[in-house]
Structure formats: C-alpha cells, structure tokens
C-alpha cells in the first residue's frame, strides 16, 4: 500500500546506516511502526511473528530513548538550579542577609549542638507548653527545633517547678495539630509524613518517660455540620 511504502523508507534507511548515523536513524523507526498516539499499527498476517517481535523491541528502545531525553533535560535544569542557588548564597553573604530557611537551619543547629546548651537551659526555665499548629506543613528542621525545646519535658526530673525549691514538679505539655489533606507547602520542603513521624517520636518519648500520650483523630468537620 502507499502508506506501507512510506513506512518502509525509514526502515530501509535504518538498515543501510552505520555507526552514529544508525543511532540517528533509530528515531525515524518509531513513526514507521507506531501511530501518533503511540499505538502499534495493525498487524500484517504475512509478516507475523516477526512484526510483533520487532514492535516489542522498538517499544523498549522508545521507552529508553524517552527516559534518556528526560534525564538530559533534568540535568540541564539541575545545572541551572545549582548555579542560581550558588549565586543566591553569594548575594546573601555579601549583604550579611539570612532568609527564612537560614533562620530555621541556624536555630536547629544552635539547639541541637553542644554550644547551644546554655540557650536550652535558659528556655527550660520559661517553657511550660509548646503548641505546633499546621503540623502537616512543618518540615524536618522545624521538628528538630520543637523536639530540642521539649526534650526536658520528657526527662522526668528535668521538668521545672514553679519555684525551683519546691518539691512538686510542674506538669508540662506539648500539643500538635495538623491535617494531611491541607498540606500545601511541599515547595518549601515540607512533607506531611514528617508530621506522622514526629507524632510517633513523641509517643516513644512519652512512653519512655512513663508519661501520658493521647492521639486525637479529628474525623468530623464542625465547619460543615448543622
């Protein structure tokens, strides 16, 4: 048929090519064997089973080519992104500036390393309750800050008293609330699974200190009922 002869041309050219030209001609085989919707052309009974085997091989090759193209494009974006990030860091350094992510990272570093122990000690005298709202959009670094601030909550004797000379220790609490369905800050490096992991760590800390832990599932919306 006329269409069959048209499809034959790139196939013939592929088998006649060698070396790099053969690789370039490979792409021309795809429209010769597949429709514009990436579906196989109808089989010709006289060409079976060779036609099906060839189509199977070409499908695998086409998938590999697509993956390589995606990888090449992603590598270009990655190089541009890394260069932009480096220029951004240089600009901040020149101005002595810090952005929101820097503040989080530095606070986490301060509170989780030995030089920050005096900061935690001072804060431990003032903290009775820590509330984390929008827990589904709290990232890993922010949870490290929360857990550093509340570490003494689970240390038993480390809990402070109203007056440090009193024998009765003050009861201190941590509360976190979040809704997985409302996680919207993934572009800032957040992951609602961090909320689940932080909850599990809080449960483990409470149980290890023989303290009460209470999960409260909010399964009913009071905004939309009579």
VENKAHU-V88001 format. One record per run of one state. SS is the DSSP state (h for helix, s for strand, l for the rest). FROM is the first residue (numbers start at 0). LEN is the number of residues. Records with the same first field share a line. If there is no record, write none. Layout:
# VENKAHU-V88001
SS: FROM-LEN  FROM-LEN
This chain:
# VENKAHU-V88001
l: 0-1  16-2  34-5  40-4  47-2  95-4  112-1  124-4  132-2  137-2  154-1  158-14  176-3  182-3  188-3  208-18
h: 1-15  18-15  44-3  49-46  99-13  113-11  134-3  139-15  155-3  179-3  185-3  191-17
s: 33-1  39-1  128-4  172-4
